Amino acid sequence: MSHSLPTLAPPLCRVRQRRLLDLMSARGIDRVVVVTPEHVQWLTGFRPHRLMSAAVSLDVDGRCVLSAPNTIPGDVAADEMVTFEAQRLATLRQDQPAAAIEALARATGPAGSLRLGVEGSALGPALCRLLGVTDPDRLEDVEADLQRLRRKKESDELAMIRHAVAATEAMYAAAREVIAPGVSELTVFSRLHAAAVEVLGEPPTALGNDFCCGSPGGPPRPRAIEAGELYILDLGPGYRGYHADNCRTFAVNGAPTDVQQQAWEAIVPVLRHVEATVRPGVSCRRLFEDAKRMLDEVRPGGFFHHLGHGIGLYPHEAPHLNPNWDDVFEEGDVFTAEPGLYGDDLRGGIRLEEDYVVTATGVEKLTSFPLEL
């Protein structure tokens, strides 16, 4: 394993800041303040510890100020950095968000006369008052805008995601070695976690949700897996906040039944259809409908969830391959496609999931582990 692990690049953080600045100029917003770890990281490259807070201010003139816990971080995209006490004699403070905002406000000055963009779900009235804003008419919720801007992944973000995807490849290789009748689901989970740590070079910031055998999904149990079952492993390791999310299915005894193999043979063409169809401007809803139609021809009602979703700093981002949204693919999207079929006779079901990035002319597949049962 290389000792040089991927990280966000300050020059590309400045690119992301400029994309937000363009939105601010168009909307007449003087300053944006963010406090969620995802947006602090996305804008500056600084990822706070999961038990610590941080805050960032970006003015329409381009000045970026970071309020960080305890010490000044290095190699981040900020014009000024201030700190606040996140701990006292190693005890974590529970009022860190207020402390981070107070330190930021001292550095930037009161925002009372400014039009302020905030994350509506995170920066409530109490924190806004610490910024000097008491008039709610001066606040504009830009959270959805930030999430939309995050869809386009720069090269440093893609490197982070690729590193997380590499962890899934090692996890599936470990699964091939450990899965056998009589092995505990918790043993499988532990082996996969160890494989992810070894490849990532540090503990993952997420691991995924589905480690439950003979079932469409769920957490691992202290239960022995059985011959004849199918084991769906839907893995979502996070590397410094950036998620992979892909899925493979394994026959516990290495010998799928005819019914299981037939279901597998119906699912793989859906992935090939995704790869042949997706390009900028294609409807995600239409793609879902195509997949549903293809799978219902084989097993009516056997496919009952979304076809996929975007990934990045959150496990489920836009674009949504889901009929409840009406998204279209855009260049720079990173997304998953995860067709599946389920039924009692399949002993758990089959789900196969790949990760892709949308290019100007189609898609590039980020995952490479074999699909076979």
RABELCOR-V151092 format. One record per run of one state. SS is the DSSP state (~ for helix, > for strand, _ for the rest). FROM is the first residue (numbers start at 0). LEN is the number of residues. Records with the same first field share a line. If there is no record, write none. Layout:
BEGIN
SS: FROM-LEN ; FROM-LEN
END
This chain:
BEGIN
_: 0-9 ; 27-3 ; 34-2 ; 44-10 ; 59-4 ; 69-10 ; 84-2 ; 88-2 ; 92-3 ; 108-7 ; 118-6 ; 130-5 ; 141-1 ; 149-5 ; 178-5 ; 200-5 ; 210-13 ; 224-5 ; 239-2 ; 243-2 ; 251-6 ; 277-5 ; 296-11 ; 310-6 ; 321-6 ; 328-5 ; 337-2 ; 341-2 ; 346-3 ; 351-1 ; 358-4 ; 365-8
~: 9-18 ; 36-8 ; 95-13 ; 124-6 ; 135-3 ; 142-7 ; 154-24 ; 184-16 ; 257-20 ; 283-13 ; 343-3
>: 30-4 ; 54-5 ; 63-6 ; 79-5 ; 86-2 ; 90-2 ; 115-3 ; 138-3 ; 183-1 ; 205-5 ; 223-1 ; 229-10 ; 241-2 ; 245-6 ; 282-1 ; 307-3 ; 316-5 ; 327-1 ; 333-4 ; 339-2 ; 349-2 ; 352-6 ; 362-3
END
